[in-house]
Amino acid sequence: MNLLNTLVDKGLRRESPTREEALAVLATSDDDLLDVVAAAGKVRRHWFGRRVKLNYLVNLKSGLCPEDCSYCSQRLGSKADILKYTWLKPDDASRAAAAGLAGGAKRVCLVASGRGPTDRDVDRVSDTIKAIKEQNEGVEVCACLGLLSDGQAERLREAGADAYNHNLNTSEATYGDITTTHTYADRVDTVHKAHAAGLSACSGLIAGMGESDEDLVDVVFPLRELDPDSVPVNFLIPFEGTPLAKEWNLTPQRCLRILAMVRFVCPDVEVRIAGGREVHLRTMQPLALHLANSIFLGDYLTSEGQAGRADLEMIADAGFEVEGADQVTLPGHRMAAGGGCGSHEGSGCGSHEGSGCGSHEGTGCGSHQGGGVCGSAAAPAEEPASAPAATAAGNEPRTDLVSVRRRGAGTDLAPNA
């Protein structure tokens, strides 16, 4: 296809595709899907080789968010039966982080529900960052706390944070349809604050909320202009008890086309598969590794992910390798331009991925499922009797794959990592 050859050439030159070309990727047929994956895979391997960066989420404070983000299980008025607890103590958060690091993660993503942190909250998170860094040499830490006030990003940076996550989620034109308690401009402002403070910015989107192809393109191009180091791609998990519980609009094939489009528009940026990969990509997850170079390990914020060991086996079986703590995520030209946490003096970060938050599930941060930040879901131990069976085409709602997190942070049970 001439379109794909053009997009590969542009991606290798870091040249932006046109809006029409990006829309054409989303409009390709299932018959052309493997060609699309192969083309975007060339761009991914050119900038990131066959490395896969692992990130691990720690939900510092779950539920009871005053914001009304329709996609979030922690939203105001949510009836989702999720874990609810107040701030974890620094040592408890550090122990939770250690589980993910032992499983191969190089970045810990600290997420808290809410509109944004108070100055006291920033103090708490700063103490947690210091505890994690003191007890885990070389770890990268990303914070995802919602909208930032003046001076807060600088304080997080001084405490040792390497990155900050805040997702745009959807296009500016449709933002008011999913959230009324803050604006698209508020989110853009927080990403600018993170950049200005010297933090590696992480900002992404949520697909599957009923948006059009045009909406998807109209959030990805502004993300390119914001120039975050990492772009998490979340796939809506329709949590029961939220306004979008009936929005089952995604197939594995559409998810792959969305990831390919993001890779073509943001060729040299860390693209992370975030919330919802287990629910919507399902057995097609290994193909997605040819498009994205980063995933979350283990559980998410308010939902469970597939076993950490299964993630590691999937990466190896697909011919990829886990990115080591001594490897730099970002391409050299982005590091030289001052992007990525590894560019900060004394950070020791060496990567560029903006946070663990890019997911969508359990928090107010900015992603999708339980709260506006990071997350995904995975298969529960037993399939509910009422769960619908998937058709051969994979178009039936897979509510059986949405499992509320009952282990790890905020519980007495061991985490999944």
C-alpha positions as a LaTeX table, in Angstrom:
\begin{tabular}{lrrr}
\hline
Residue & $x$ (\AA) & $y$ (\AA) & $z$ (\AA) \\
\hline
Met1 & 0.00 & 0.00 & 0.00 \\
Asn2 & 1.37 & 3.39 & $-0.98$ \\
Leu3 & $-0.13$ & 4.87 & 2.19 \\
Leu4 & 1.87 & 2.56 & 4.43 \\
Asn5 & 5.13 & 3.12 & 2.52 \\
Thr6 & 4.61 & 6.86 & 2.89 \\
Leu7 & 3.91 & 6.56 & 6.61 \\
Val8 & 6.98 & 4.40 & 7.22 \\
Asp9 & 9.20 & 6.90 & 5.39 \\
Lys10 & 7.76 & 9.77 & 7.39 \\
Gly11 & 8.09 & 7.87 & 10.66 \\
Leu12 & 11.76 & 7.13 & 10.07 \\
Arg13 & 12.30 & 10.86 & 9.44 \\
Arg14 & 10.20 & 11.94 & 12.43 \\
Glu15 & 7.91 & 13.73 & 10.01 \\
Ser16 & 4.25 & 14.12 & 10.91 \\
Pro17 & 1.68 & 12.39 & 8.72 \\
Thr18 & $-1.25$ & 14.43 & 7.52 \\
Arg19 & $-4.59$ & 14.27 & 9.28 \\
Glu20 & $-6.01$ & 12.49 & 6.24 \\
Glu21 & $-3.27$ & 9.85 & 6.39 \\
Ala22 & $-3.94$ & 9.22 & 10.07 \\
Leu23 & $-7.64$ & 8.82 & 9.38 \\
Ala24 & $-6.83$ & 6.43 & 6.53 \\
Val25 & $-4.98$ & 4.14 & 8.96 \\
Leu26 & $-8.08$ & 3.90 & 11.15 \\
Ala27 & $-10.20$ & 3.18 & 8.06 \\
Thr28 & $-8.09$ & 0.25 & 6.78 \\
Ser29 & $-9.81$ & $-3.11$ & 6.49 \\
Asp30 & $-9.22$ & $-6.23$ & 8.55 \\
Asp31 & $-7.71$ & $-7.78$ & 5.42 \\
Asp32 & $-4.98$ & $-5.12$ & 5.52 \\
Leu33 & $-4.45$ & $-5.24$ & 9.28 \\
Leu34 & $-1.25$ & $-7.29$ & 9.29 \\
Asp35 & 0.24 & $-4.97$ & 6.67 \\
Val36 & $-0.58$ & $-2.00$ & 8.93 \\
Val37 & 1.02 & $-3.70$ & 11.94 \\
Ala38 & 4.12 & $-4.61$ & 9.93 \\
Ala39 & 4.53 & $-1.04$ & 8.67 \\
Ala40 & 4.11 & 0.58 & 12.08 \\
Gly41 & 6.38 & $-2.12$ & 13.51 \\
Lys42 & 9.22 & $-0.91$ & 11.28 \\
Val43 & 8.92 & 2.55 & 12.83 \\
Arg44 & 8.74 & 1.13 & 16.36 \\
Arg45 & 11.82 & $-1.04$ & 15.89 \\
His46 & 13.78 & 1.80 & 14.26 \\
Trp47 & 13.45 & 3.99 & 17.37 \\
Phe48 & 13.09 & 1.41 & 20.15 \\
Gly49 & 14.41 & $-1.90$ & 18.88 \\
Arg50 & 12.68 & $-4.91$ & 20.39 \\
Arg51 & 12.71 & $-3.59$ & 23.95 \\
Val52 & 9.56 & $-3.50$ & 26.09 \\
Lys53 & 9.53 & $-1.21$ & 29.09 \\
Leu54 & 7.63 & $-2.46$ & 32.14 \\
Asn55 & 5.83 & $-0.08$ & 34.48 \\
Tyr56 & 4.14 & $-0.79$ & 37.77 \\
Leu57 & 1.19 & 1.06 & 39.30 \\
Val58 & 0.74 & 1.82 & 42.98 \\
Asn59 & $-2.66$ & 3.28 & 43.84 \\
Leu60 & $-1.88$ & 5.60 & 46.75 \\
Lys61 & $-5.49$ & 6.63 & 47.39 \\
Ser62 & $-8.47$ & 4.87 & 45.87 \\
Gly63 & $-12.01$ & 6.05 & 45.22 \\
Leu64 & $-14.10$ & 8.97 & 46.50 \\
Cys65 & $-13.05$ & 11.38 & 43.75 \\
Pro66 & $-15.04$ & 14.65 & 43.45 \\
Glu67 & $-14.64$ & 14.78 & 39.64 \\
Asp68 & $-17.34$ & 13.40 & 37.33 \\
Cys69 & $-15.26$ & 11.76 & 34.56 \\
Ser70 & $-17.72$ & 9.36 & 32.92 \\
Tyr71 & $-15.11$ & 6.69 & 32.23 \\
Cys72 & $-13.86$ & 6.40 & 35.80 \\
Ser73 & $-14.79$ & 3.89 & 38.48 \\
Gln74 & $-13.65$ & 6.32 & 41.19 \\
Arg75 & $-15.78$ & 9.23 & 39.93 \\
Leu76 & $-18.30$ & 11.27 & 41.86 \\
Gly77 & $-21.44$ & 9.13 & 42.10 \\
Ser78 & $-19.76$ & 5.91 & 40.96 \\
Lys79 & $-21.57$ & 2.77 & 42.05 \\
Ala80 & $-18.68$ & 0.51 & 41.03 \\
Asp81 & $-17.73$ & $-1.86$ & 43.84 \\
Ile82 & $-14.06$ & $-0.87$ & 43.97 \\
Leu83 & $-11.60$ & $-0.63$ & 46.85 \\
Lys84 & $-11.81$ & 2.66 & 48.73 \\
Tyr85 & $-9.02$ & 3.79 & 51.05 \\
Thr86 & $-7.12$ & 6.90 & 52.00 \\
Trp87 & $-3.41$ & 7.63 & 51.56 \\
Leu88 & $-0.95$ & 4.76 & 51.88 \\
Lys89 & 1.94 & 5.43 & 54.22 \\
Pro90 & 5.33 & 5.85 & 52.50 \\
Asp91 & 6.69 & 2.51 & 53.71 \\
Asp92 & 3.55 & 0.68 & 52.59 \\
Ala93 & 3.77 & 2.30 & 49.17 \\
Ser94 & 7.46 & 1.41 & 48.94 \\
Arg95 & 6.72 & $-2.24$ & 49.72 \\
Ala96 & 4.04 & $-2.28$ & 47.03 \\
Ala97 & 6.48 & $-0.76$ & 44.55 \\
Ala98 & 9.14 & $-3.33$ & 45.41 \\
Ala99 & 6.84 & $-6.14$ & 44.23 \\
Gly100 & 6.66 & $-4.62$ & 40.75 \\
Leu101 & 10.37 & $-3.92$ & 40.60 \\
Ala102 & 11.10 & $-7.53$ & 41.57 \\
Gly103 & 8.94 & $-8.59$ & 38.61 \\
Gly104 & 11.03 & $-6.59$ & 36.14 \\
Ala105 & 9.47 & $-3.12$ & 36.18 \\
Lys106 & 11.86 & $-0.17$ & 35.88 \\
Arg107 & 9.30 & 2.53 & 36.59 \\
Val108 & 6.88 & 2.94 & 39.47 \\
Cys109 & 3.79 & 5.02 & 38.87 \\
Leu110 & 2.26 & 6.63 & 41.96 \\
Val111 & $-1.40$ & 7.47 & 41.41 \\
Ala112 & $-4.00$ & 9.12 & 43.64 \\
Ser113 & $-7.64$ & 9.85 & 42.95 \\
Gly114 & $-8.92$ & 13.40 & 43.22 \\
Arg115 & $-9.12$ & 16.68 & 41.33 \\
Gly116 & $-5.57$ & 17.57 & 42.27 \\
Pro117 & $-3.21$ & 17.48 & 45.25 \\
Thr118 & $-3.21$ & 19.91 & 48.16 \\
Asp119 & 0.17 & 21.13 & 49.34 \\
Arg120 & $-0.08$ & 18.59 & 52.17 \\
Asp121 & $-0.73$ & 15.87 & 49.60 \\
Val122 & 2.42 & 16.93 & 47.73 \\
Asp123 & 4.35 & 16.57 & 51.00 \\
Arg124 & 2.96 & 13.05 & 51.45 \\
Val125 & 3.81 & 12.00 & 47.93 \\
Ser126 & 7.26 & 13.58 & 48.23 \\
Asp127 & 7.93 & 11.45 & 51.33 \\
Thr128 & 6.76 & 8.38 & 49.41 \\
Ile129 & 9.02 & 9.18 & 46.44 \\
Lys130 & 12.00 & 9.56 & 48.75 \\
Ala131 & 11.23 & 6.26 & 50.51 \\
Ile132 & 10.97 & 4.37 & 47.22 \\
Lys133 & 14.19 & 5.86 & 45.85 \\
Glu134 & 16.11 & 5.21 & 49.07 \\
Gln135 & 15.04 & 1.56 & 49.13 \\
Asn136 & 15.26 & 0.80 & 45.40 \\
Glu137 & 18.39 & 2.00 & 43.64 \\
Gly138 & 17.94 & 3.34 & 40.12 \\
Val139 & 14.14 & 3.21 & 40.09 \\
Glu140 & 12.19 & 5.73 & 38.02 \\
Val141 & 9.21 & 7.33 & 39.73 \\
Cys142 & 6.26 & 9.00 & 38.04 \\
Ala143 & 3.47 & 10.83 & 39.85 \\
Cys144 & $-0.14$ & 11.05 & 38.69 \\
Leu145 & $-2.11$ & 13.20 & 41.09 \\
Gly146 & $-4.50$ & 15.19 & 38.91 \\
Leu147 & $-4.44$ & 18.92 & 38.15 \\
Leu148 & $-1.38$ & 20.74 & 39.48 \\
Ser149 & $-1.25$ & 24.17 & 41.06 \\
Asp150 & 1.66 & 26.56 & 40.62 \\
Gly151 & 4.86 & 25.32 & 42.23 \\
Gln152 & 3.69 & 21.75 & 42.87 \\
Ala153 & 5.48 & 20.20 & 39.89 \\
Glu154 & 8.73 & 21.82 & 41.05 \\
Arg155 & 8.27 & 20.39 & 44.54 \\
Leu156 & 7.69 & 16.89 & 43.15 \\
Arg157 & 10.80 & 17.25 & 41.00 \\
Glu158 & 12.85 & 18.32 & 44.03 \\
Ala159 & 11.59 & 15.25 & 45.91 \\
Gly160 & 13.00 & 13.02 & 43.18 \\
Ala161 & 10.07 & 12.49 & 40.81 \\
Asp162 & 11.20 & 11.80 & 37.26 \\
Ala163 & 7.90 & 12.17 & 35.44 \\
Tyr164 & 4.30 & 13.34 & 35.69 \\
Asn165 & 1.27 & 11.85 & 33.99 \\
His166 & $-1.87$ & 13.70 & 32.99 \\
Asn167 & $-3.86$ & 12.47 & 30.01 \\
Leu168 & $-5.87$ & 14.55 & 27.55 \\
Asn169 & $-8.16$ & 11.53 & 27.11 \\
Thr170 & $-10.25$ & 12.74 & 24.17 \\
Ser171 & $-10.55$ & 15.58 & 21.68 \\
Glu172 & $-11.17$ & 19.13 & 22.84 \\
Ala173 & $-14.44$ & 19.22 & 20.90 \\
Thr174 & $-15.91$ & 16.27 & 22.81 \\
Tyr175 & $-14.23$ & 16.75 & 26.18 \\
Gly176 & $-17.29$ & 18.33 & 27.75 \\
Asp177 & $-19.30$ & 15.21 & 26.91 \\
Ile178 & $-17.26$ & 13.06 & 29.29 \\
Thr179 & $-16.31$ & 15.50 & 32.06 \\
Thr180 & $-17.93$ & 18.69 & 33.35 \\
Thr181 & $-15.97$ & 19.40 & 36.54 \\
His182 & $-12.81$ & 20.49 & 34.72 \\
Thr183 & $-11.83$ & 21.34 & 31.15 \\
Tyr184 & $-9.56$ & 20.14 & 28.39 \\
Ala185 & $-7.58$ & 23.37 & 28.86 \\
Asp186 & $-7.03$ & 22.47 & 32.54 \\
Arg187 & $-5.39$ & 19.23 & 31.47 \\
Val188 & $-3.18$ & 20.94 & 28.89 \\
Asp189 & $-2.09$ & 23.43 & 31.55 \\
Thr190 & $-0.97$ & 20.64 & 33.89 \\
Val191 & 1.11 & 19.01 & 31.14 \\
His192 & 2.77 & 22.40 & 30.54 \\
Lys193 & 3.49 & 22.74 & 34.28 \\
Ala194 & 5.18 & 19.33 & 34.32 \\
His195 & 7.32 & 20.26 & 31.30 \\
Ala196 & 8.30 & 23.59 & 32.81 \\
Ala197 & 9.41 & 21.93 & 36.04 \\
Gly198 & 11.79 & 19.62 & 34.20 \\
Leu199 & 9.64 & 16.53 & 34.65 \\
Ser200 & 9.23 & 14.02 & 31.84 \\
Ala201 & 5.70 & 14.62 & 30.63 \\
Cys202 & 3.36 & 11.70 & 30.01 \\
Ser203 & $-0.01$ & 12.29 & 28.37 \\
Gly204 & $-2.29$ & 10.05 & 26.36 \\
Leu205 & $-5.82$ & 9.12 & 25.44 \\
Ile206 & $-8.73$ & 6.78 & 26.04 \\
Ala207 & $-10.33$ & 4.95 & 23.12 \\
Gly208 & $-13.71$ & 3.26 & 23.15 \\
Met209 & $-15.90$ & 5.96 & 24.70 \\
Gly210 & $-18.07$ & 6.26 & 21.60 \\
Glu211 & $-15.75$ & 8.68 & 19.85 \\
Ser212 & $-15.35$ & 8.94 & 16.07 \\
Asp213 & $-12.17$ & 8.38 & 14.07 \\
Glu214 & $-11.94$ & 12.16 & 13.79 \\
Asp215 & $-12.01$ & 12.49 & 17.58 \\
Leu216 & $-9.13$ & 10.03 & 17.94 \\
Val217 & $-7.03$ & 11.89 & 15.40 \\
Asp218 & $-7.98$ & 15.21 & 17.01 \\
Val219 & $-6.51$ & 14.16 & 20.34 \\
Val220 & $-3.35$ & 12.49 & 18.99 \\
Phe221 & $-2.19$ & 15.47 & 16.92 \\
Pro222 & $-2.45$ & 17.89 & 19.89 \\
Leu223 & $-0.52$ & 15.32 & 21.92 \\
Arg224 & 2.25 & 15.46 & 19.33 \\
Glu225 & 2.28 & 19.25 & 19.67 \\
Leu226 & 2.54 & 18.97 & 23.47 \\
Asp227 & 5.54 & 16.71 & 22.89 \\
Pro228 & 5.24 & 14.37 & 25.88 \\
Asp229 & 7.93 & 11.76 & 26.27 \\
Ser230 & 5.34 & 9.01 & 26.55 \\
Val231 & 1.82 & 8.55 & 25.20 \\
Pro232 & $-0.29$ & 5.95 & 27.01 \\
Val233 & $-3.14$ & 4.49 & 24.98 \\
Asn234 & $-6.03$ & 3.36 & 27.16 \\
Phe235 & $-8.95$ & 1.25 & 26.01 \\
Leu236 & $-12.12$ & 1.98 & 27.97 \\
Ile237 & $-13.07$ & $-0.63$ & 30.51 \\
Pro238 & $-16.85$ & $-0.26$ & 30.82 \\
Phe239 & $-17.11$ & $-0.61$ & 34.59 \\
Glu240 & $-20.55$ & $-1.43$ & 35.94 \\
Gly241 & $-21.75$ & 1.50 & 38.00 \\
Thr242 & $-20.30$ & 4.16 & 35.66 \\
Pro243 & $-22.07$ & 6.14 & 32.90 \\
Leu244 & $-20.11$ & 4.36 & 30.16 \\
Ala245 & $-20.83$ & 0.84 & 31.41 \\
Lys246 & $-22.62$ & $-0.07$ & 28.16 \\
Glu247 & $-19.97$ & 1.31 & 25.79 \\
Trp248 & $-18.46$ & $-1.83$ & 24.29 \\
Asn249 & $-17.22$ & $-0.39$ & 20.99 \\
Leu250 & $-13.79$ & $-1.94$ & 20.55 \\
Thr251 & $-12.52$ & $-5.05$ & 18.80 \\
Pro252 & $-8.93$ & $-6.33$ & 18.91 \\
Gln253 & $-8.53$ & $-5.22$ & 15.30 \\
Arg254 & $-9.64$ & $-1.66$ & 16.01 \\
Cys255 & $-7.32$ & $-1.45$ & 19.01 \\
Leu256 & $-4.38$ & $-2.44$ & 16.79 \\
Arg257 & $-5.30$ & 0.18 & 14.20 \\
Ile258 & $-5.48$ & 2.85 & 16.92 \\
Leu259 & $-2.05$ & 1.88 & 18.26 \\
Ala260 & $-0.62$ & 1.93 & 14.74 \\
Met261 & $-2.04$ & 5.40 & 14.09 \\
Val262 & $-0.53$ & 6.69 & 17.34 \\
Arg263 & 2.85 & 5.22 & 16.39 \\
Phe264 & 2.81 & 6.89 & 12.98 \\
Val265 & 1.87 & 10.28 & 14.48 \\
Cys266 & 4.31 & 9.94 & 17.40 \\
Pro267 & 7.08 & 7.79 & 15.88 \\
Asp268 & 9.92 & 8.41 & 18.35 \\
Val269 & 7.82 & 8.69 & 21.51 \\
Glu270 & 7.27 & 5.92 & 24.02 \\
Val271 & 3.86 & 4.49 & 23.24 \\
Arg272 & 2.48 & 2.52 & 26.17 \\
Ile273 & $-0.40$ & 0.08 & 26.08 \\
Ala274 & $-2.30$ & 1.03 & 29.20 \\
Gly275 & $-5.72$ & 0.26 & 30.63 \\
Gly276 & $-7.93$ & $-2.28$ & 28.96 \\
Arg277 & $-5.41$ & $-4.28$ & 26.94 \\
Glu278 & $-6.46$ & $-7.59$ & 28.47 \\
Val279 & $-10.15$ & $-6.79$ & 27.97 \\
His280 & $-10.03$ & $-5.58$ & 24.37 \\
Leu281 & $-6.85$ & $-6.92$ & 22.74 \\
Arg282 & $-7.13$ & $-10.30$ & 24.45 \\
Thr283 & $-5.21$ & $-12.94$ & 22.43 \\
Met284 & $-3.98$ & $-10.22$ & 20.06 \\
Gln285 & $-1.82$ & $-8.63$ & 22.75 \\
Pro286 & 1.46 & $-9.99$ & 21.31 \\
Leu287 & 0.76 & $-8.21$ & 18.00 \\
Ala288 & 0.39 & $-4.95$ & 19.89 \\
Leu289 & 4.00 & $-5.24$ & 21.07 \\
His290 & 5.02 & $-4.56$ & 17.47 \\
Leu291 & 3.39 & $-1.13$ & 17.83 \\
Ala292 & 3.96 & $-0.09$ & 21.44 \\
Asn293 & 7.21 & $-0.32$ & 23.39 \\
Ser294 & 5.83 & $-0.12$ & 26.92 \\
Ile295 & 3.18 & $-1.85$ & 29.06 \\
Phe296 & 2.05 & $-2.10$ & 32.67 \\
Leu297 & 3.00 & $-5.17$ & 34.67 \\
Gly298 & 0.46 & $-6.86$ & 36.94 \\
Asp299 & $-2.64$ & $-5.14$ & 38.32 \\
Tyr300 & $-3.95$ & $-1.66$ & 37.70 \\
Leu301 & $-5.66$ & 0.87 & 39.92 \\
Thr302 & $-9.11$ & $-0.58$ & 40.51 \\
Ser303 & $-9.01$ & $-3.65$ & 38.27 \\
Glu304 & $-6.85$ & $-6.73$ & 38.00 \\
Gly305 & $-4.45$ & $-7.39$ & 35.16 \\
Gln306 & $-3.19$ & $-10.69$ & 33.89 \\
Ala307 & $-0.47$ & $-12.40$ & 35.89 \\
Gly308 & 2.90 & $-10.72$ & 35.74 \\
Arg309 & 4.51 & $-14.01$ & 34.74 \\
Ala310 & 2.13 & $-14.26$ & 31.80 \\
Asp311 & 3.22 & $-10.80$ & 30.64 \\
Leu312 & 6.88 & $-11.82$ & 30.76 \\
Glu313 & 6.18 & $-15.03$ & 28.86 \\
Met314 & 4.19 & $-13.12$ & 26.23 \\
Ile315 & 7.06 & $-10.69$ & 25.69 \\
Ala316 & 9.61 & $-13.50$ & 25.31 \\
Asp317 & 7.38 & $-15.64$ & 23.09 \\
Ala318 & 6.76 & $-12.68$ & 20.76 \\
Gly319 & 10.52 & $-12.23$ & 20.29 \\
Phe320 & 10.90 & $-9.10$ & 22.42 \\
Glu321 & 13.01 & $-8.41$ & 25.50 \\
Val322 & 12.33 & $-6.59$ & 28.76 \\
Glu323 & 14.10 & $-3.24$ & 28.88 \\
Gly324 & 16.74 & $-3.23$ & 31.60 \\
Ala325 & 17.26 & $-0.58$ & 34.26 \\
Asp326 & 20.56 & 0.33 & 32.61 \\
Gln327 & 18.98 & 0.94 & 29.19 \\
Val328 & 17.75 & 4.34 & 28.06 \\
Thr329 & 14.23 & 4.32 & 26.69 \\
Leu330 & 14.31 & 7.47 & 24.60 \\
Pro331 & 16.17 & 7.79 & 21.31 \\
Gly332 & 19.33 & 9.86 & 21.61 \\
His333 & 18.01 & 12.94 & 19.82 \\
Arg334 & 15.16 & 13.30 & 22.33 \\
Met335 & 17.54 & 12.96 & 25.24 \\
Ala336 & 19.88 & 15.55 & 23.73 \\
Ala337 & 16.93 & 17.94 & 23.37 \\
Gly338 & 16.24 & 17.70 & 27.08 \\
Gly339 & 13.38 & 15.24 & 26.95 \\
Gly340 & 12.98 & 12.23 & 29.11 \\
Cys341 & 13.70 & 11.70 & 32.71 \\
Gly342 & 17.19 & 10.55 & 32.00 \\
Ser343 & 18.10 & 14.03 & 30.90 \\
His344 & 17.57 & 15.54 & 34.32 \\
Glu345 & 20.71 & 16.02 & 36.32 \\
Gly346 & 20.94 & 13.43 & 39.03 \\
Ser347 & 17.76 & 11.68 & 38.05 \\
Gly348 & 19.25 & 8.39 & 37.05 \\
Cys349 & 16.13 & 7.75 & 35.17 \\
Gly350 & 17.28 & 6.91 & 31.74 \\
Ser351 & 13.90 & 6.62 & 30.19 \\
His352 & 11.28 & 8.77 & 28.96 \\
Glu353 & 8.03 & 7.31 & 29.76 \\
Gly354 & 6.00 & 9.69 & 31.57 \\
Ser355 & 4.38 & 7.69 & 34.16 \\
Gly356 & 2.55 & 4.77 & 35.07 \\
Cys357 & $-0.45$ & 6.59 & 34.92 \\
Gly358 & $-1.29$ & 6.43 & 31.49 \\
Ser359 & $-3.79$ & 3.87 & 31.99 \\
His360 & $-7.29$ & 4.26 & 32.57 \\
Glu361 & $-8.48$ & 2.68 & 35.48 \\
Gly362 & $-8.51$ & 3.47 & 39.09 \\
Thr363 & $-7.85$ & 7.05 & 39.75 \\
Gly364 & $-8.57$ & 10.62 & 39.13 \\
Cys365 & $-5.44$ & 11.16 & 37.30 \\
Gly366 & $-6.38$ & 11.25 & 33.82 \\
Ser367 & $-6.97$ & 7.99 & 32.27 \\
His368 & $-9.88$ & 5.93 & 32.18 \\
Gln369 & $-11.19$ & 3.31 & 34.24 \\
Gly370 & $-11.44$ & 3.66 & 37.85 \\
Gly371 & $-10.45$ & 7.06 & 38.26 \\
Gly372 & $-9.05$ & 8.73 & 35.43 \\
Val373 & $-5.58$ & 7.44 & 35.47 \\
Cys374 & $-4.04$ & 4.21 & 34.93 \\
Gly375 & $-5.42$ & 0.88 & 34.69 \\
Ser376 & $-6.76$ & $-2.06$ & 32.91 \\
Ala377 & $-8.48$ & $-5.21$ & 33.73 \\
Ala378 & $-7.98$ & $-8.88$ & 33.54 \\
Ala379 & $-9.63$ & $-12.23$ & 33.86 \\
Pro380 & $-11.01$ & $-13.10$ & 37.29 \\
Ala381 & $-10.31$ & $-16.44$ & 38.87 \\
Glu382 & $-13.75$ & $-17.70$ & 37.90 \\
Glu383 & $-15.98$ & $-16.54$ & 35.08 \\
Pro384 & $-19.34$ & $-15.26$ & 36.28 \\
Ala385 & $-22.23$ & $-17.42$ & 35.18 \\
Ser386 & $-23.96$ & $-14.43$ & 33.62 \\
Ala387 & $-21.00$ & $-13.37$ & 31.50 \\
Pro388 & $-21.72$ & $-13.44$ & 27.77 \\
Ala389 & $-19.63$ & $-15.71$ & 25.62 \\
Ala390 & $-17.51$ & $-14.04$ & 22.98 \\
Thr391 & $-18.40$ & $-14.70$ & 19.37 \\
Ala392 & $-15.85$ & $-15.81$ & 16.82 \\
Ala393 & $-15.71$ & $-12.21$ & 15.63 \\
Gly394 & $-14.94$ & $-11.03$ & 19.14 \\
Asn395 & $-17.70$ & $-8.43$ & 19.12 \\
Glu396 & $-19.64$ & $-9.50$ & 22.19 \\
Pro397 & $-19.09$ & $-7.57$ & 25.42 \\
Arg398 & $-16.53$ & $-9.40$ & 27.56 \\
Thr399 & $-17.76$ & $-8.35$ & 30.95 \\
Asp400 & $-16.18$ & $-11.52$ & 32.32 \\
Leu401 & $-12.76$ & $-9.94$ & 31.78 \\
Val402 & $-13.49$ & $-6.95$ & 34.03 \\
Ser403 & $-12.36$ & $-7.93$ & 37.50 \\
Val404 & $-12.24$ & $-5.49$ & 40.42 \\
Arg405 & $-8.88$ & $-5.42$ & 42.17 \\
Arg406 & $-9.05$ & $-7.03$ & 45.61 \\
Arg407 & $-5.33$ & $-7.51$ & 46.27 \\
Gly408 & $-2.18$ & $-5.46$ & 46.57 \\
Ala409 & $-2.17$ & $-1.83$ & 47.71 \\
Gly410 & $-4.88$ & $-1.07$ & 50.24 \\
Thr411 & $-5.37$ & $-4.75$ & 51.15 \\
Asp412 & $-3.63$ & $-7.41$ & 53.23 \\
Leu413 & $-3.13$ & $-9.65$ & 50.19 \\
Ala414 & 0.03 & $-9.93$ & 48.12 \\
Pro415 & 0.08 & $-7.90$ & 44.89 \\
Asn416 & 0.16 & $-9.34$ & 41.40 \\
Ala417 & 3.47 & $-8.58$ & 39.72 \\
\hline
\end{tabular}
